Amino acid sequence: MKLLFVAARWDPKNPDSGSGLDFNAYMALRDRVEEIEIVGPFKSSLTFPERVIRKVTGKLLKKRLIKFYPSYLKESNAIVQKAMDTYKPDVIFSKSSVPLVNVTLSAPLIYMCDSSVKWVTDNWPIFSKFGLKIMERWEKEVIVKAAHIITFSQANADVLENYYNIPSERITVHPVPSSLPHEEDDFKPKSINKNQPLHLLMVGKEFHRKGVDIAITATQLLNAQGIPTELRIVGQDGQSSENITFMGLYKKEDPEQLVQYINNYRWAHFFMFPSRFDAAGIVPSEAAGFGVPTITNAAGGITTTVKDKVSGIVLEKHSPGSEYARVIEHYRNHPDEYQALCKSTYVRYLAELNWNVLGDKLYSLMQELTHKK
């Protein structure tokens, strides 16, 4: 089987490029298919008029006009079309729609769509209305011609089915897997010692969207109630204070920094994920690989990643820090329930939240589409 892997902005050979999804998908497929060819990633080189438009609209709109400009689409599409015509793949895989908008497909396409433009527009619009309309039209071209779509949340699958009219049999929902390598000894049963501080961890690069303020509030409330609690915030710099430490960003490509990053999960009792919107959220799956349950809320597609009372606790959408503190206090006072939750979290990781499982599913799907065993 010959697979053409189409990348857009992110390098599928670099674990630190973007969210790491391209890297993990590539690694999983590379180990399964006979031949794999990468086309991309593509750098954005705006034309002079596009640079002027970006500068002017940025000042006027106070947000980005559009994610990709027409020159990017034109250049990437031409390169992908040439690669497809030359390589003659049996199947095509891409996590991005833009390089494929005007491409005439010569083989079945599997499109990994973590969040459709329509869904983002309705939930967390970070681009202009005009830009989102253009992006939606571009993406629809790819959604319609994809042989199969993999998505990481039921919420996005509902949009694909009900708004884009994609038949359910062409959609597979699978929770987004952990991006970390798995070792058999990653799970060690934990216990909460009331004489020792509770350890809370959160990972995220965006302060507001990821709800860092909510996690900080929960930590402060617990300490105010006489429950010693420490919070580590990984992925961004900030002003550390008593019980709250900003750990900065780690490079997973660096073996030493990867170990340091992983040790944060081994340290934690709970993983905090109070995101105001997330298409799926990779980091709760990372936490699950260490048996660390996630406390989150029903925003975006998180409820597919975190199964309530199985791999964590899912609160109501946009719950305040006091609700997170309440849940943590409950499990502190019920250690048997906490240990059971840790175990079921790890069991779910083994069953769904790793790339071995999704890699096998992708390969089986490719075999079905190409009729090759």
Wavefront OBJ file of the C-alpha trace (Angstrom):
o trace
v 0.000 0.000 0.000
v 1.328 3.425 -1.002
v 0.248 6.303 1.242
v 0.600 10.002 0.487
v 0.732 11.975 3.743
v -0.270 15.596 3.116
v 0.990 18.109 5.686
v 0.108 21.800 5.875
v 1.867 24.001 8.448
v 3.189 21.340 10.792
v 6.120 19.025 10.196
v 5.034 15.394 10.709
v 8.598 14.461 11.647
v 8.790 16.937 14.541
v 6.913 16.130 17.795
v 6.989 19.809 18.816
v 5.413 21.031 15.581
v 1.891 22.250 16.310
v -0.079 19.997 18.634
v 1.988 16.962 17.638
v -0.978 15.289 15.936
v 0.733 15.280 12.538
v 3.814 13.683 14.092
v 1.909 10.967 15.913
v -0.310 10.176 12.939
v 2.745 9.905 10.704
v 4.619 7.670 13.150
v 1.609 5.383 13.559
v 1.076 5.070 9.809
v 4.770 4.746 8.991
v 4.920 1.618 11.128
v 1.964 0.051 9.316
v 1.992 0.869 5.601
v 4.496 -0.481 3.097
v 5.314 2.893 1.532
v 4.695 6.416 2.764
v 5.536 9.714 1.097
v 5.197 13.129 2.744
v 4.273 16.245 0.808
v 4.637 19.450 2.811
v 4.726 21.167 5.195
v 4.247 24.463 3.404
v 5.520 27.812 4.602
v 3.292 30.833 4.257
v 4.748 33.415 1.864
v 2.191 36.188 1.529
v 2.046 38.339 -1.556
v 2.509 42.083 -1.071
v -1.268 42.804 -1.294
v -1.938 40.016 1.239
v 0.603 41.482 3.660
v -1.071 44.877 3.382
v -4.524 43.363 3.906
v -3.324 41.398 6.941
v -1.795 44.491 8.525
v -4.784 46.766 7.905
v -7.475 44.267 8.907
v -5.515 43.255 11.992
v -5.642 46.834 13.247
v -9.281 47.363 12.305
v -10.752 44.033 13.394
v -8.489 43.327 16.381
v -8.390 39.711 15.212
v -6.930 37.755 12.324
v -8.790 38.069 9.038
v -8.183 34.498 7.934
v -5.959 31.547 8.818
v -4.572 30.945 5.316
v -4.458 33.374 2.406
v -5.223 32.474 -1.242
v -1.533 32.380 -2.210
v -0.938 29.610 0.333
v -3.843 27.611 -1.014
v -2.723 28.060 -4.621
v 0.900 27.096 -3.983
v 0.205 24.132 -1.701
v -2.523 22.753 -3.965
v -0.222 22.819 -6.989
v 2.542 20.972 -5.128
v 0.138 18.358 -3.743
v -1.407 17.784 -7.171
v 2.027 17.239 -8.701
v 3.064 14.877 -5.888
v -0.142 12.906 -6.291
v 0.241 12.591 -10.050
v 3.880 11.533 -9.694
v 3.672 9.210 -6.680
v 0.326 7.612 -7.638
v -0.732 6.668 -4.093
v -3.290 4.039 -3.154
v -4.631 6.242 -0.366
v -4.192 9.826 0.870
v -4.160 11.054 4.466
v -4.268 14.615 5.741
v -5.067 16.466 8.929
v -5.482 19.729 7.022
v -7.987 20.598 4.325
v -6.254 23.644 2.806
v -3.604 21.825 0.689
v -6.371 19.728 -0.907
v -9.119 22.245 -1.706
v -8.614 22.391 -5.490
v -6.794 19.087 -5.885
v -8.291 16.390 -8.094
v -7.976 13.242 -6.023
v -6.612 10.104 -7.636
v -7.120 7.913 -4.554
v -9.389 7.737 -1.472
v -8.776 10.509 1.061
v -8.919 10.052 4.826
v -9.349 13.475 6.380
v -8.575 13.829 10.082
v -10.777 16.726 11.154
v -10.447 17.572 14.834
v -12.653 20.662 14.474
v -14.605 21.787 11.429
v -14.630 25.490 10.602
v -18.394 25.646 11.158
v -18.035 24.197 14.644
v -15.240 26.613 15.568
v -17.251 29.529 14.155
v -20.146 28.681 16.447
v -18.023 28.099 19.552
v -14.747 30.042 19.543
v -14.387 32.357 16.513
v -10.838 33.704 16.459
v -10.976 34.880 12.839
v -13.175 37.462 11.117
v -16.663 36.494 9.931
v -15.568 37.094 6.347
v -12.498 34.914 6.772
v -14.456 32.137 8.456
v -16.931 32.059 5.573
v -14.095 31.635 3.087
v -12.425 28.979 5.234
v -15.709 27.121 5.619
v -16.209 27.072 1.846
v -12.683 25.779 1.297
v -13.006 23.081 3.924
v -16.368 21.937 2.596
v -14.698 21.102 -0.729
v -12.471 18.622 1.100
v -15.106 17.293 3.502
v -17.411 16.414 0.623
v -14.777 14.569 -1.407
v -13.169 12.739 1.517
v -13.781 8.998 1.453
v -13.751 8.944 5.251
v -13.406 11.465 8.076
v -11.811 10.814 11.449
v -12.832 13.237 14.170
v -12.043 13.421 17.865
v -15.422 14.402 19.277
v -19.057 13.497 18.920
v -19.852 17.213 18.921
v -17.867 17.774 15.715
v -19.252 14.572 14.198
v -22.760 15.943 14.726
v -21.812 19.081 12.773
v -20.320 17.011 9.948
v -23.466 14.922 9.739
v -26.139 17.571 10.278
v -24.590 20.670 8.684
v -22.383 19.199 5.953
v -24.733 16.235 5.331
v -21.984 13.640 5.554
v -23.419 10.127 6.059
v -22.591 8.691 9.475
v -20.934 5.649 7.885
v -18.254 7.969 6.461
v -17.419 9.345 9.916
v -15.413 7.706 12.690
v -15.313 9.250 16.147
v -12.275 8.321 18.202
v -11.006 10.166 21.295
v -7.760 11.982 20.614
v -4.826 9.836 21.770
v -1.933 10.797 23.998
v 1.069 12.226 22.194
v 3.529 10.635 24.620
v 5.413 7.351 24.242
v 3.970 4.628 26.439
v 5.990 2.601 28.908
v 4.513 -0.342 30.767
v 5.561 1.081 34.136
v 3.932 4.478 33.563
v 1.001 3.571 35.789
v 1.737 3.309 39.471
v -1.283 3.319 41.815
v -1.401 6.585 43.725
v -2.828 7.509 47.067
v -3.653 10.813 48.686
v -1.900 11.474 51.973
v -3.751 14.131 53.951
v -0.474 15.084 55.601
v 1.046 15.952 52.231
v 0.000 18.603 49.685
v -2.299 17.693 46.836
v -0.625 17.965 43.441
v -2.594 19.548 40.600
v -1.270 19.824 37.057
v -2.454 21.656 33.992
v -0.885 21.942 30.550
v -1.749 24.657 28.049
v -0.249 27.506 26.054
v -3.200 29.924 26.187
v -4.040 31.464 29.550
v -7.676 32.462 29.018
v -8.965 29.783 26.643
v -7.377 26.995 28.660
v -8.859 28.370 31.887
v -5.626 28.828 33.814
v -7.387 31.410 35.979
v -10.009 28.813 36.943
v -7.338 26.315 38.001
v -5.605 28.999 40.048
v -8.881 29.899 41.769
v -9.523 26.246 42.642
v -6.027 25.958 44.114
v -6.461 29.096 46.181
v -9.845 27.937 47.491
v -8.479 24.563 48.563
v -5.606 26.167 50.434
v -8.004 28.639 52.056
v -10.023 25.651 53.297
v -6.943 24.220 54.970
v -6.207 21.657 52.243
v -2.558 22.104 51.210
v -2.526 22.143 47.408
v 0.116 22.859 44.796
v -0.524 23.675 41.145
v 1.940 23.342 38.287
v 1.163 25.132 35.027
v 3.087 23.710 32.079
v 3.267 25.305 28.644
v 3.595 28.973 29.491
v 5.580 31.398 31.566
v 4.048 33.504 34.287
v 4.527 34.946 37.736
v 4.796 32.044 40.155
v 3.447 32.521 43.658
v 2.922 30.488 46.785
v 1.548 27.050 45.796
v 1.407 27.994 42.090
v 4.358 27.377 39.766
v 4.626 28.241 36.082
v 6.875 25.570 34.586
v 7.343 27.042 31.107
v 7.483 25.133 27.843
v 9.225 21.807 27.270
v 10.579 20.529 23.958
v 9.528 16.921 23.482
v 12.126 16.584 20.742
v 14.798 16.907 23.448
v 15.006 13.576 25.357
v 15.988 15.277 28.607
v 13.159 17.798 28.424
v 10.718 15.050 27.461
v 11.589 13.192 30.673
v 11.103 16.394 32.671
v 7.742 16.961 30.988
v 6.603 13.404 31.719
v 7.671 13.683 35.356
v 4.997 16.347 35.846
v 2.350 13.710 35.158
v 4.015 11.280 37.552
v 3.935 14.021 40.205
v 0.240 14.888 39.813
v -2.799 13.589 41.688
v -5.268 15.335 39.364
v -5.061 16.865 35.927
v -6.895 20.178 35.625
v -8.510 20.987 32.281
v -10.948 23.881 32.799
v -10.780 24.913 29.138
v -13.388 27.365 27.888
v -13.244 25.681 24.482
v -11.265 22.765 23.143
v -11.844 20.657 20.066
v -10.789 17.584 22.019
v -7.742 18.132 24.214
v -4.701 15.889 23.871
v -3.313 16.489 27.354
v -6.105 14.697 29.282
v -5.176 11.613 27.259
v -1.532 12.150 28.196
v -2.546 12.291 31.854
v -4.587 9.109 31.468
v -1.421 7.294 30.391
v -0.181 7.764 33.953
v -3.498 6.975 35.598
v -4.059 10.646 36.446
v -7.777 11.526 36.233
v -8.837 14.774 34.596
v -11.256 17.282 36.074
v -12.823 19.262 33.259
v -16.088 20.675 31.929
v -18.428 19.961 29.022
v -16.976 22.593 26.679
v -16.279 21.861 23.016
v -15.480 18.218 22.386
v -13.908 17.426 25.750
v -16.633 14.971 26.764
v -15.367 12.535 24.133
v -11.797 12.728 25.440
v -12.722 12.530 29.125
v -15.419 10.024 30.001
v -17.235 11.169 33.117
v -16.539 9.028 36.197
v -14.317 6.752 34.083
v -11.230 8.782 33.155
v -12.110 11.853 35.163
v -14.960 14.123 36.152
v -16.820 16.269 33.620
v -18.498 19.288 35.189
v -21.109 21.502 33.587
v -19.844 23.780 30.837
v -17.955 26.826 32.143
v -18.029 25.677 35.764
v -16.242 28.004 38.213
v -13.140 27.165 40.203
v -15.250 26.370 43.272
v -16.726 23.332 41.488
v -13.275 21.988 40.692
v -12.257 22.496 44.317
v -15.398 20.676 45.486
v -14.616 17.606 43.364
v -10.995 17.499 44.509
v -12.022 17.771 48.151
v -14.500 14.913 47.684
v -11.857 12.542 46.354
v -9.403 13.628 49.029
v -11.975 12.557 51.590
v -12.761 9.302 49.747
v -9.383 7.711 48.946
v -10.880 4.405 47.764
v -12.944 6.233 45.152
v -9.854 8.150 44.082
v -7.803 5.006 43.557
v -10.651 3.373 41.628
v -10.858 6.434 39.370
v -7.103 6.318 38.755
v -7.326 2.659 37.735
v -10.295 3.150 35.401
v -8.506 6.148 33.880
v -5.525 3.993 32.972
v -7.739 1.181 31.677
v -9.411 3.633 29.318
v -6.015 4.861 28.174
v -5.048 1.313 27.220
v -8.368 0.745 25.453
v -8.702 3.995 23.492
v -6.391 6.869 24.340
v -3.189 5.745 22.613
v -1.892 5.745 19.056
v -1.514 1.969 18.853
v -5.291 1.651 18.923
v -5.986 4.535 16.541
v -3.120 3.492 14.254
v -4.657 0.032 13.865
v -8.042 1.601 13.197
v -6.599 3.901 10.524
v -4.770 1.059 8.820
v -7.868 -1.150 8.795
v -9.819 1.716 7.274
v -7.178 2.160 4.575
v -7.351 -1.542 3.783
v -11.119 -1.304 3.391
v -10.899 1.743 1.133
v -8.172 0.305 -1.082
v -9.200 -3.366 -0.863
v -5.584 -4.192 -0.025
v -4.565 -6.514 2.805
l 1 2 3 4 5 6 7 8 9 10 11 12 13 14 15 16 17 18 19 20 21 22 23 24 25 26 27 28 29 30 31 32 33 34 35 36 37 38 39 40 41 42 43 44 45 46 47 48 49 50 51 52 53 54 55 56 57 58 59 60 61 62 63 64 65 66 67 68 69 70 71 72 73 74 75 76 77 78 79 80 81 82 83 84 85 86 87 88 89 90 91 92 93 94 95 96 97 98 99 100 101 102 103 104 105 106 107 108 109 110 111 112 113 114 115 116 117 118 119 120 121 122 123 124 125 126 127 128 129 130 131 132 133 134 135 136 137 138 139 140 141 142 143 144 145 146 147 148 149 150 151 152 153 154 155 156 157 158 159 160 161 162 163 164 165 166 167 168 169 170 171 172 173 174 175 176 177 178 179 180 181 182 183 184 185 186 187 188 189 190 191 192 193 194 195 196 197 198 199 200 201 202 203 204 205 206 207 208 209 210 211 212 213 214 215 216 217 218 219 220 221 222 223 224 225 226 227 228 229 230 231 232 233 234 235 236 237 238 239 240 241 242 243 244 245 246 247 248 249 250 251 252 253 254 255 256 257 258 259 260 261 262 263 264 265 266 267 268 269 270 271 272 273 274 275 276 277 278 279 280 281 282 283 284 285 286 287 288 289 290 291 292 293 294 295 296 297 298 299 300 301 302 303 304 305 306 307 308 309 310 311 312 313 314 315 316 317 318 319 320 321 322 323 324 325 326 327 328 329 330 331 332 333 334 335 336 337 338 339 340 341 342 343 344 345 346 347 348 349 350 351 352 353 354 355 356 357 358 359 360 361 362 363 364 365 366 367 368 369 370 371 372 373
